[in-house]
Amino acid sequence: MRYRVVFEFQSEDSAMSDVYNCKDGQEAHDKFAELKDSLEHAIDPAGCEVTDEPAFYCVINRDEGICGYVRLLDD
C-alpha cells in the first residue's frame, strides 16, 4: 500500500503545494499531523471556515484571501 500526504497553501501573494510519499501509514499520519499543525500556525482557525476530518484538514480565511489544506491518501 502506498501513502501520500498532499499539502497546499494559497494566499493573495503566493502559493505552494507539495506531495509527500511515505513508506507506511505511521509516517503518513505523522506528516499529516505536522502539516496540519503548520497550517494552524499560519492561518489562525478562529473565525475561519474549517473542515477537520481524519484524513483531510482545510482552513479558509475569506477576509484575508488565505486558504490551505492537507490530505492523507492511501492506495
JOVEN-V210610 format. One record per backbone hydrogen bond with DSSP energy under -0.5 kcal/mol. CO is the residue of the C=O (numbers start at 1). NH is the residue of the N-H. E is the energy in kcal/mol with one decimal. If there is no record, write none. Layout:
CO|NH|E ; CO|NH|E
This chain:
2|75|-2.3 ; 3|22|-2.9 ; 4|73|-3.4 ; 5|20|-2.9 ; 6|71|-2.5 ; 7|18|-2.3 ; 8|69|-2.7 ; 9|16|-2.7 ; 10|67|-2.7 ; 14|11|-3.3 ; 16|9|-2.8 ; 18|7|-2.9 ; 19|21|-0.5 ; 20|5|-2.3 ; 20|22|-0.5 ; 22|3|-1.0 ; 24|28|-1.9 ; 25|29|-2.7 ; 26|30|-2.4 ; 27|31|-2.3 ; 28|32|-2.5 ; 29|33|-2.4 ; 30|34|-2.3 ; 31|35|-2.6 ; 32|36|-2.5 ; 33|37|-2.3 ; 34|38|-1.9 ; 35|39|-2.2 ; 36|40|-2.3 ; 37|41|-1.6 ; 38|42|-2.0 ; 39|43|-3.1 ; 45|48|-2.1 ; 48|50|-0.6 ; 49|60|-2.4 ; 51|53|-0.5 ; 51|58|-2.5 ; 53|56|-0.7 ; 55|72|-2.7 ; 56|53|-3.2 ; 57|70|-2.4 ; 58|51|-2.6 ; 59|68|-2.0 ; 60|49|-2.4 ; 60|62|-0.6 ; 61|65|-0.9 ; 61|66|-2.1 ; 66|61|-3.4 ; 67|10|-3.2 ; 68|59|-2.4 ; 69|8|-2.5 ; 70|57|-2.5 ; 71|6|-2.8 ; 71|73|-0.5 ; 73|4|-2.8
